[in-house]
């Protein structure tokens, strides 16, 4: 394996390969140039990196909002976030998987540091109203993350149209 941060020719060849892949993935997902694409080992690492990074800095944004139907990687991170003293607030979801948008809107307050809602449920296939939810969060200046691991390659979406700040996906699900 070649280190893409190396200055020698083999390292620079590896860097060029990664940058080409980055451009192709961004184009495939409809990601504009202002957004960053970070490669990780998979969806769990991506989810963990996004969520934990928001709560490392001490500020008045000490609440994490997520739905009750999130993937285990997001749910488990919520449990870790609680150990850091961050409040975790759960958005109600009906028995058939529909997010209670009124409950969600009421919970979007000044203390929310991040919202995480998956785009498509990995067990039921239910598609959540991420675009609508992200737009509501955006109006209040709250960052929004969606776990799109089960959606990428299965349902059409364009990153920029979702109004999310962060999106996790994994190539093994495409």
N, C-alpha and C positions, 0 to 999 in steps of 0.2 A: 504494500500500500504506500502511496505517495502522499506526503504532507502538503496540502494545498497552500500552506502558509510559508513554505520554504522558498528561498530565492533561486534555487537551482532550477534547471530546465524542466526536470521531471515534476517538481512541485508546481511550477507555473503552468504546465500542461494540465495537471490535476485541477488547479484553480480555474482554468479556462473551461474545463469540462463542467465543473460545478456551476459556474456563472451561466453557461449555456442551458443547463438543466433548470436553473432558477428562472431564467427568462421564459422557457417553454412552459413550466408549471404555472407561472404567473399569468401567461397568456391563456392557458387552458381554463383557469379559474376566474378569469376576468379581473385580475388584480392590477390596479393602476400602479404606475411607477413610484408614487409617493409611499406606498405600503411596502413593508419589509417582509421577506420570506425567509424564515429560519428553518433549516433542516434539523430534525431530531430523529431519534430512533423509532418513534411511533407516536400514536395518539395519546397514550398515557403520559409520556414524557412531555409532550406538547401541552396537554391540559395542566399538568403539574407546574410547568415553567410559567405559564401565563398566570395562573391563579396565585401561586406563591409570590411571584414578583410584585403583585399589587399590594400585598399586605406586609412586605418587608419593611417599608418605610412607615414611621410613626406619624400619623396625621389624624384628623378628625373623621376620616372615612373608615370607620371600623365595623362595617356591616357588609356581609357577603350574602347575596340574594341568588337563589337557584331553585329550580323546580324539583318536585319530589320524584321525577322519573329519570334523573340523570344517570349516566353510566357510572359504574363502580369507581372508576378513576377519579371522577369529579366528586362523587359522594365521599370517598375516602379522603380526598384533599380537604373537603369541608370539615371533616372530623379533625384533621391536623390543624386547620385554621382556627378552630374553636380552642385548641390547646394553647394557641398564641394569644388568646383573649379577644378574638374577633367574634362578633355576633354572627351566627348563621341563621338566616331567615328563609323559610321554605315557601315557595309559591304553591298554592293549592292547585291540584289537578283532579279532574273528575275521574270516575271509574273507567271511562272509555279513553282516558289519556288527554283530554282537552284541558289546556291551561286556563285557569280562572283569571281572565284579564282584568277584572275589577279588583281582585285581591292583589294582583301584580301592581297595578297602577297605585294602589293605596300604600304599598310597601316601598315605592321608589321615593325615599326621603334623602335628606342631605347627608346622612351618615353612610349611605351605600357607596362602597368603594369599587364594586364590581358586580355585574350580573352575569351568570352563566346559565344558558339554556341550550340544550342540544337541538340540532336542526331536525333530525329524524331519530326516533326511538329505536334502539338496537333490538328490542324484544318484540314490540308491537308493530313497528313500521310507521307509527303515527307521525305525521309531519307537524311540527310545532310552528306557531306564528312568529318566527324569529324576526322577520322584517318589521312587523308591527311593534313587537316588544322592543327591539333595538331602537326604533325611531322614538318611542316614548322615553327610553333611557337617555338617548342622545339629547333630547330637548331639555333634560335636567343635568346635562354634562356628566353623565355616569357612563363609564366604559362598559362595553358589552362584549362578551365572549360567547361563541357558539362552538360546540363540539359537533363537527360535521363529518366525523369519521364514517358513520353509517350512511351518510347522504352522498358524499363525493363519489362520482361515477355512477350513481344509481338514480338520482333525481337531478334535473337541470337547475342550476343556480349560478348566479354571478356574484362574486364576493362583494363588489362595490354596490350592487343593488340591495344587498341584505342590510346595509347600514351598520354592520358590526365593526368593532375595533379589532377583534381577534377571532381567528377561525382555526380550529385544529382539524387536521385530516391525516390519513395514513395511506400510503401508496398500496399497501397490501389489500385494501378493501376496494380499490378501483376495479 
